[in-house]
């Protein structure tokens, strides 16, 4: 999960718009090229996660029974996991089949030229991630995967969410629309038919259940991998080539030599970085199939070896094997003052108290509780850090205690540290509803299995030998950083001390969402105030259609400077017209006076 966070963080450097400079454009011609890497990462993540479940030869995945164990044996389940665990077995098998379909064939649609196939793949991935979030606490992983799924969308669909789309009819594209519709229908029909055949889906009319089983063997699946792995690479090559060519064409269409030159330079740099990232990612991607990995060019392997230590690209494969088939192993730490009466040390998140409900901590990842889950899968020799944990609890170190309980008042040895500590391993199972359908008072039931860590105290020979063996004895204290950032982090931590981490994270998320909402409303009000209104004399009369004055729609899209310049030009034209009218009036008046003089002279001649 941390590997996914590292790779996604590096891609953000390439994908994020460089709008720090005032006046720079938020959209660049090469954006679709770099954003394609996000889609390629999503494909590698989902495809490999589905493949490794079958290549591991885990009997629960091949028998479609993995989910009958998963909900109670995962790291930190949620309350909804208890209810999901009670679903019938036939539904659990059907859910496993759906998981295989969403993770193996559906990711191939990520690069489809038909947008509705990509949108369908998007919603199937979202469905899977939301169900995982509801039933399990997998920190930021599923939220990060949902963010990667946004690479499957386009502006048209996002505008549809925002209700900004306008329906347009194009008679010339009707034939093409019907052809795309038939192709999409054929693909989805083929996917459904393949699911029925590969998993032998049948509907039992007697019990009204859907039966399923894997109708293929490991050899068949291995042949399938050999067939599709290399074509998947070439599909990625063609898809990336198309994005780069279209981006180059957009750069060539930019008006202005300087802007076109800058766009071409950016396209060259970011295109080269994208091609390099895609090339080195082929090595970890082909780990799922050995023959395909050996067929890669040696230059590709050399390039990958150069950047491997930076973890820019990684291999993925979640839930390779199902753990806890015979019950959920759980380590319970106990403390005592006299070595006779023992008290269990409760953690904030991991199962312990049988009556405590499972928590909801997403997107926080309680590292210590997760490590306790991994430690329970093996022996204490495989978890050297556990000895350090026991030693720190005996020394009453506050920083370690706050990892167990952020509110130290809930720590049962808050007033006096324990003198003795031991650890036992139990097997946990979810409780089941009662015969009358009512829910039990407890969430868990457990059975003692074995001792995990013997009774130790400060100065104990076993504890001292383990500390010396793992190099934890008299370890030098960590160096305290004195930078401004480090001091700021320590100050913030001191202010929120005692607040559960998941509560703090959701508080920050809620505050950020509120600020974004208020900013959006403020910007909308500003746009509304700037929008010019039509003159009152052309206001529509009730019952009549609205009439917009000529040129008004053009003026709405002009800037203030343009409108002022046009008004000055109109005033100058009006001034010239008025001067012409005055000149014509003067000419007319002069002509009239001349005519009057001529008439007077004629009258004088007649009188004579």
C-alpha positions in Angstrom: 0.0 0.0 0.0 2.9 2.3 0.7 4.4 1.4 -2.6 1.2 2.5 -4.3 1.3 5.8 -2.4 4.9 6.4 -3.5 4.2 5.7 -7.2 1.1 7.8 -7.2 2.9 10.7 -5.5 5.6 10.7 -8.2 3.0 10.7 -10.9 1.4 13.7 -9.3 4.6 15.6 -10.2 3.9 14.9 -13.9 0.2 15.2 -13.8 -0.4 18.2 -11.6 -0.9 21.5 -13.6 1.8 24.0 -13.3 -0.3 27.1 -12.5 1.9 28.7 -9.9 2.8 31.4 -12.3 0.0 34.0 -12.5 -1.7 34.0 -15.8 -0.5 30.5 -16.8 -3.0 28.2 -18.4 -4.6 25.5 -16.3 -4.9 23.1 -19.3 -1.9 22.1 -21.4 -1.7 20.1 -24.6 0.3 17.3 -23.0 -2.0 16.8 -20.0 -3.7 13.8 -21.5 -0.3 12.1 -22.1 0.8 12.4 -18.5 -2.7 11.6 -17.2 -2.5 8.4 -19.2 0.1 7.1 -16.7 -2.6 7.2 -14.0 -4.8 4.9 -16.1 -1.8 2.6 -16.7 -1.1 2.4 -13.0 -4.7 1.6 -12.3 -4.6 -1.2 -14.8 -1.5 -2.7 -13.4 -2.9 -2.6 -9.9 -6.3 -4.2 -10.6 -5.1 -6.7 -13.2 -2.3 -8.0 -11.0 -4.5 -8.1 -7.9 -6.9 -10.5 -9.7 -4.2 -12.6 -11.3 -2.1 -13.3 -8.1 -5.1 -14.7 -6.3 -5.2 -17.6 -8.8 -1.4 -17.9 -9.5 -0.9 -18.5 -5.7 -3.0 -21.7 -5.9 -4.8 -20.7 -2.7 -7.6 -23.3 -2.3 -10.0 -20.7 -0.9 -9.7 -18.5 -4.1 -9.9 -21.5 -6.4 -12.9 -22.9 -4.4 -14.6 -19.5 -4.4 -14.9 -19.7 -0.6 -12.4 -16.9 0.3 -15.0 -14.4 1.4 -16.4 -16.9 3.9 -13.2 -16.3 5.9 -12.1 -12.8 4.7 -14.5 -10.6 6.6 -13.5 -11.9 10.1 -9.8 -12.5 9.3 -8.9 -9.2 7.7 -6.6 -6.8 9.5 -9.2 -4.5 11.1 -12.9 -5.3 10.1 -15.8 -2.8 10.3 -19.2 -3.4 11.9 -20.6 -4.1 8.4 -18.1 -7.0 8.1 -20.0 -8.9 10.8 -23.3 -8.6 8.8 -21.5 -9.5 5.5 -20.0 -12.6 7.2 -23.6 -13.9 7.9 -24.5 -14.0 4.2 -25.1 -17.4 2.7 -22.3 -19.4 1.2 -23.7 -19.3 -2.4 -23.7 -15.5 -2.2 -20.1 -15.5 -0.9 -19.0 -17.6 -3.9 -20.9 -15.4 -6.3 -19.2 -12.4 -4.8 -15.7 -14.0 -5.3 -16.6 -14.7 -8.9 -17.6 -11.0 -9.3 -14.3 -10.0 -7.8 -12.4 -12.0 -10.4 -14.4 -10.5 -13.2 -13.9 -6.9 -12.0 -10.2 -7.4 -11.4 -9.1 -9.5 -14.5 -11.1 -9.0 -17.7 -12.7 -5.6 -16.9 -9.4 -3.7 -16.6 -8.8 -4.5 -20.3 -11.6 -2.1 -21.0 -9.7 0.8 -19.5 -8.1 1.4 -22.9 -11.2 0.8 -25.1 -11.8 3.5 -27.7 -15.5 3.3 -26.8 -16.2 5.7 -24.0 -19.2 3.8 -22.6 -17.1 0.7 -22.1 -14.6 2.8 -20.1 -17.5 4.3 -18.1 -18.9 0.8 -17.4 -15.4 -0.3 -16.2 -15.2 2.8 -14.0 -18.5 2.1 -12.2 -17.6 -1.5 -11.7 -14.3 -0.5 -10.1 -16.0 2.1 -7.9 -18.5 -0.6 -6.8 -15.8 -2.9 -5.7 -13.8 -0.2 -3.8 -16.9 1.1 -2.0 -17.8 -2.4 -0.8 -14.3 -2.9 0.5 -14.4 0.5 2.3 -17.7 -0.5 3.9 -16.5 -3.9 5.1 -12.9 -3.2 6.0 -10.5 -0.6 7.3 -7.8 -0.4 4.6 -6.6 3.2 5.4 -6.1 5.4 2.4 -5.7 2.5 -0.1 -9.3 2.3 -1.4 -9.7 6.1 -1.5 -6.5 6.4 -3.5 -7.7 3.7 -5.9 -10.9 5.6 -6.4 -8.9 8.7 -7.2 -7.0 6.6 -9.8 -10.3 5.5 -11.3 -11.0 9.2 -12.3 -8.5 8.6 -15.1 -11.3 6.6 -16.9 -13.6 9.6 -17.1 -13.8 12.4 -19.7 -14.9 16.0 -19.5 -18.3 15.2 -20.9 -19.2 12.8 -18.1 -17.8 15.0 -15.4 -19.9 17.8 -16.8 -22.9 15.4 -16.7 -22.3 15.0 -12.9 -22.1 18.8 -12.5 -25.2 19.2 -14.7 -23.4 21.4 -17.2 -24.0 19.2 -20.3 -26.3 20.3 -23.1 -28.1 17.8 -25.2 -27.2 18.1 -28.8 -28.6 16.1 -31.7 -26.5 15.2 -34.7 -28.2 13.4 -37.5 -25.0 12.6 -39.3 -23.6 10.6 -36.3 -26.7 8.5 -35.8 -25.3 5.6 -37.7 -22.0 5.8 -35.8 -23.8 5.9 -32.5 -25.8 2.8 -33.4 -22.6 1.0 -34.4 -20.9 1.9 -31.1 -24.0 0.8 -29.2 -23.9 -2.7 -30.9 -20.2 -3.1 -30.3 -20.7 -2.2 -26.6 -23.6 -4.6 -26.3 -21.5 -7.3 -27.9 -18.6 -6.8 -25.5 -20.8 -6.9 -22.4 -22.6 -9.9 -23.7 -19.3 -11.7 -24.3 -18.2 -10.8 -20.8 -21.4 -12.2 -19.3 -21.2 -15.4 -21.4 -17.5 -15.9 -20.5 -18.4 -15.6 -16.8 -21.1 -18.2 -17.1 -18.8 -20.6 -18.9 -15.7 -20.1 -16.8 -17.5 -20.4 -13.5 -20.3 -22.8 -14.5 -23.1 -20.5 -13.2 -26.4 -22.3 -12.7 -29.6 -21.3 -11.1 -31.1 -23.8 -8.7 -34.9 -23.6 -8.9 -35.4 -25.9 -5.9 -33.5 -23.8 -3.4 -33.5 -20.5 -5.4 -29.7 -20.1 -5.2 -27.0 -19.5 -7.8 -24.3 -22.2 -7.8 -20.8 -21.5 -9.1 -17.4 -23.2 -9.3 -14.2 -22.7 -11.2 -14.6 -24.6 -14.5 -10.9 -24.1 -15.5 -7.7 -25.5 -14.2 -4.4 -23.8 -13.2 -2.9 -24.9 -16.5 -5.7 -23.2 -18.4 -5.2 -20.0 -16.5 -1.4 -20.1 -16.9 -1.9 -20.4 -20.7 -4.4 -17.5 -20.6 -1.7 -15.4 -18.9 0.9 -16.3 -21.5 -1.6 -15.3 -24.2 -2.7 -11.9 -22.8 0.3 -10.5 -21.0 2.3 -9.4 -24.1 -0.8 -8.2 -26.0 -1.7 -6.1 -22.9 1.7 -4.4 -23.3 1.1 -3.7 -26.9 -2.4 -2.3 -26.1 -0.7 0.1 -23.7 1.8 1.0 -26.4 -0.9 1.8 -29.0 -3.0 3.7 -26.5 0.0 5.8 -25.4 1.0 6.4 -29.0 -2.4 7.7 -29.8 -2.4 10.1 -26.9 1.1 11.4 -27.8 0.2 11.9 -31.5 -3.1 13.7 -30.7 -1.2 15.9 -28.2 1.4 16.7 -30.8 -1.4 17.7 -33.3 -2.9 20.0 -30.6 0.5 21.7 -30.2 0.8 22.2 -33.9 -2.6 24.0 -33.9 -1.6 26.6 -31.3 -1.7 30.1 -32.6 1.4 32.2 -32.2 4.9 31.1 -32.8 6.1 31.5 -29.2 3.2 29.7 -27.7 3.5 26.9 -30.2 7.2 26.6 -29.5 6.7 26.4 -25.7 3.9 23.9 -26.2 6.1 21.7 -28.4 8.9 21.8 -25.9 6.6 20.8 -23.0 5.1 18.0 -25.1 8.6 16.7 -25.9 9.8 16.8 -22.2 6.6 15.3 -20.6 6.2 12.8 -23.5 9.7 11.5 -23.0 9.1 11.2 -19.2 5.8 9.4 -19.8 7.4 7.0 -22.3 10.3 6.3 -19.8 7.9 5.6 -16.9 5.8 3.3 -19.1 9.0 1.4 -20.2 10.4 0.8 -16.8 7.0 -0.3 -15.4 6.9 -3.2 -17.8 9.4 -5.1 -15.6 7.3 -5.2 -12.4 4.1 -5.7 -14.5 5.4 -8.9 -16.1 6.2 -10.4 -12.8 2.8 -12.0 -13.0 4.0 -14.2 -15.9 7.6 -15.5 -16.0 8.0 -16.1 -19.7 6.8 -12.6 -20.6 9.2 -11.2 -18.1 12.2 -13.0 -19.7 11.2 -11.7 -23.1 11.7 -8.1 -22.2 14.7 -6.3 -23.8 17.8 -6.1 -21.6 17.8 -2.3 -22.0 14.4 -2.2 -20.3 15.8 -4.3 -17.3 18.8 -2.0 -17.0 16.7 1.1 -16.9 14.5 -0.5 -14.3 17.5 -1.4 -12.1 18.7 2.2 -12.2 15.4 3.5 -10.7 14.4 0.5 -8.6 15.8 2.0 -5.3 13.5 5.0 -5.7 10.4 2.8 -6.0 9.0 4.9 -8.8 7.3 1.8 -10.2 6.2 -1.3 -8.3 4.6 -4.7 -8.6 1.2 -5.2 -7.0 -0.9 -8.1 -5.9 -3.3 -7.9 -2.9 -4.7 -10.8 -0.9 -2.5 -13.3 -2.6 -3.5 -16.0 -0.1 -6.3 -16.1 2.5 -5.1 -16.2 6.1 -6.9 -17.3 9.2 -8.8 -20.2 7.6 -9.0 -22.0 10.9 -9.9 -18.9 12.8 -8.5 -15.4 13.2 -5.1 -15.5 15.1 -4.9 -12.6 17.6 -2.1 -11.8 20.1 -3.4 -10.5 23.4 -1.0 -8.7 25.7 -1.5 -9.0 29.5 0.0 -7.1 32.4 0.3 -7.7 36.1 1.6 -6.1 39.3 2.0 -9.3 41.3 2.3 -12.0 38.6 -0.9 -13.7 39.8 -3.8 -11.5 38.6 -3.5 -10.5 34.9 -5.3 -7.7 33.0 -5.6 -7.5 29.3 -4.1 -4.4 27.6 -6.8 -3.1 25.2 -5.8 -1.6 21.8 -7.9 1.1 20.2 -8.6 -0.7 16.9 -7.6 -4.3 16.8 -9.9 -7.0 18.1 -9.5 -7.9 21.8 -12.5 -7.3 24.0 -15.2 -9.7 22.8 -18.0 -7.2 23.4 -16.2 -4.2 21.7 -17.6 -3.4 18.3 -15.2 -3.3 15.3 -14.2 0.4 14.6 -14.3 2.5 11.5 -10.9 4.2 11.1 -10.6 4.8 7.3 -8.5 6.6 6.0 -6.2 6.4 9.1 -3.8 3.5 9.2 -3.0 2.4 12.8 0.5 1.0 12.2 0.9 -0.8 15.5 -2.5 -2.5 15.3 -1.6 -3.7 11.7 1.7 -5.0 12.9 0.0 -6.9 15.7 -2.1 -8.7 13.0 1.0 -9.7 11.1 2.8 -10.8 14.3 -0.1 -13.1 15.1 0.4 -15.0 11.8 3.9 -16.2 12.9 6.1 -16.6 16.0 7.5 -13.8 18.1 11.0 -14.6 16.6 9.6 -13.3 13.3 8.6 -10.0 14.9 11.7 -8.5 16.6 9.8 -5.2 17.2 7.5 -7.0 19.6 10.3 -7.4 22.2 10.9 -3.6 21.9 7.1 -3.0 22.5 7.1 -5.2 25.7 10.2 -3.5 27.0 8.8 0.0 26.4 5.5 -0.9 28.2 7.5 -2.1 31.2 9.4 1.2 31.1 6.1 3.1 30.9 7.1 5.1 27.8 4.3 7.6 27.1 4.9 7.8 23.3 4.4 4.0 23.0 1.4 4.0 25.3 -0.3 6.6 23.2 0.0 4.3 20.2 -2.1 1.8 22.1 -4.5 4.3 23.6 -4.4 7.9 22.5 -6.4 8.8 25.6 -4.0 7.5 28.2 -6.8 7.6 30.8 -8.2 4.5 29.2 -4.9 2.7 29.5 -5.4 0.3 32.5 -1.8 0.8 33.8 -1.9 4.5 33.4 -1.1 5.2 37.1 1.4 2.5 37.6 3.3 0.6 34.9 2.9 -3.2 34.9 5.7 -5.2 36.6 5.1 -8.3 34.5 4.0 -8.7 30.9 3.1 -11.8 28.9 1.3 -12.5 25.6 -1.0 -15.3 24.5 -2.4 -16.2 21.1 -6.1 -16.8 20.6 -8.3 -17.8 17.7 -11.2 -15.4 17.1 -14.4 -15.8 15.2 -17.4 -13.7 14.6 -20.4 -14.6 16.6 -23.6 -15.8 14.9 -27.2 -14.7 15.2 -29.3 -16.6 17.6 -31.9 -19.2 16.5 -34.7 -16.7 17.0 -33.0 -14.3 14.6 -31.9 -11.9 17.4 -28.3 -10.5 17.6 -25.9 -11.6 20.3 -24.5 -9.2 22.8 -20.9 -10.0 21.8 -19.3 -9.5 18.4 -16.5 -12.1 18.9 -15.9 -15.5 20.4 -12.4 -16.9 21.0 -10.5 -20.0 22.0 -7.0 -20.0 23.7 -4.3 -21.5 21.4 -0.8 -21.1 22.9 1.7 -18.8 24.6 3.1 -16.2 22.3 5.5 -14.4 24.7 6.6 -15.7 28.1 6.3 -13.8 31.4 9.0 -11.1 31.5 9.9 -8.1 33.7 12.6 -5.6 33.7 16.0 -7.4 34.2 14.5 -10.7 33.1 17.2 -12.9 31.5 15.0 -13.9 28.5 14.1 -10.2 27.9 17.7 -9.1 28.1 18.9 -11.8 25.7 16.2 -10.9 23.2 17.1 -7.2 23.4 20.8 -8.1 22.9 20.0 -10.4 20.0 18.0 -7.8 18.1 20.4 -4.9 18.9 17.8 -3.1 21.0 19.8 -2.9 24.3 21.1 0.5 25.2 20.1 1.9 21.9 21.1 5.6 21.4 18.1 8.0 21.5 16.9 9.3 18.2 18.4 12.6 17.1 15.9 15.5 17.6 15.5 17.6 14.5 15.5 21.3 15.1 14.2 22.5 11.8 11.1 24.8 11.6 9.0 22.1 10.0 9.9 19.6 12.7 9.2 22.1 15.5 5.8 22.9 13.9 4.9 19.2 13.6 5.8 18.7 17.3 3.7 21.7 18.3 0.7 20.5 16.4 1.0 17.0 17.9 1.1 18.5 21.4 -2.1 20.4 20.7 -4.0 17.4 19.5 -2.6 14.9 22.0 -5.3 12.6 23.2 -7.5 13.0 20.1 -7.9 9.7 18.1 -6.1 9.9 14.8 -9.1 9.0 12.7 -11.2 11.7 14.3 -8.5 14.3 13.6 -8.2 13.2 10.0 -12.0 13.4 9.4 -12.1 16.8 11.1 -9.5 18.1 8.7 -11.3 16.6 5.7 -14.6 18.1 6.8 -13.0 21.6 7.3 -11.3 21.4 3.9 -14.6 20.4 2.2 -16.4 23.2 4.0 -13.8 25.8 2.8 -14.0 24.5 -0.8 -17.8 24.7 -0.7 -17.8 28.2 0.7 -15.3 29.3 -1.9 -17.3 27.8 -4.7 -20.5 29.6 -3.5 -18.5 32.9 -3.3 -17.2 32.5 -6.8 -20.6 31.7 -8.1 -22.0 34.9 -6.5 -19.3 37.0 -8.1 -20.0 35.5 -11.5 -23.7 36.3 -11.0 -22.9 39.9 -10.1 -20.7 40.4 -13.2 -23.3 39.0 -15.6 -24.9 42.0 -17.5 -28.7 42.2 -17.6 -30.8 43.0 -20.7 -32.3 46.5 -21.0 -35.7 47.1 -19.3 -37.3 48.3 -22.4 -36.9 44.9 -24.1 -38.0 42.9 -21.0 -40.3 40.0 -22.1 -44.0 40.4 -21.5 -45.8 37.6 -19.6 -47.1 35.1 -22.0 -44.7 36.1 -24.8 -41.3 34.6 -25.7 -38.2 36.3 -24.4 -36.5 38.5 -27.0 -32.8 39.4 -26.6 -31.6 42.6 -28.3 -29.3 42.2 -31.2 -25.6 42.2 -30.1 -26.5 41.7 -26.5 -25.3 38.0 -26.5 -22.0 39.2 -28.1 -21.5 41.8 -25.4 -21.9 39.3 -22.6 -18.7 37.5 -23.6 -16.6 40.7 -24.0 -14.2 42.2 -21.4 -14.8 45.6 -19.8 -11.9 47.2 -21.8 -13.4 46.0 -25.1 -16.9 47.4 -24.2 -15.4 50.8 -23.1 -13.4 51.0 -26.4 -16.6 50.2 -28.4 -18.6 52.9 -26.5 -15.9 55.5 -27.3 -16.0 54.6 -30.9 -19.8 54.9 -31.0 -19.6 58.3 -29.3 -17.0 59.5 -31.9 -19.3 58.2 -34.7 -22.3 60.0 -33.2 -20.2 63.2 -32.9 -19.3 63.0 -36.6 -22.9 62.3 -37.6 -24.1 65.4 -35.6 -21.5 67.6 -37.2 -22.7 66.4 -40.7 -26.3 67.1 -39.7 -25.4 70.7 -38.5 -23.5 71.4 -41.8 -26.5 70.2 -43.8 -28.8 72.4 -41.8 -26.6 75.4 -42.4 -26.5 74.7 -46.1 -30.3 74.4 -46.1 -30.8 77.7 -44.2 -28.4 79.5 -46.6 -30.2 78.2 -49.6 -33.5 79.4 -48.1 -32.2 82.9 -47.5 -30.9 83.0 -51.1 -34.3 82.1 -52.4 -36.0 84.8 -50.3 -33.6 87.4 -51.7 -34.4 86.3 -55.3 -38.1 86.6 -54.6 -37.7 90.1 -53.2 -35.8 91.2 -56.3 -38.5 89.8 -58.6 -41.1 91.7 -56.7 -39.2 94.9 -57.1 -38.9 94.4 -60.8 -42.6 93.9 -61.2 -43.4 97.0 -59.2 -41.2 99.1 -61.5 
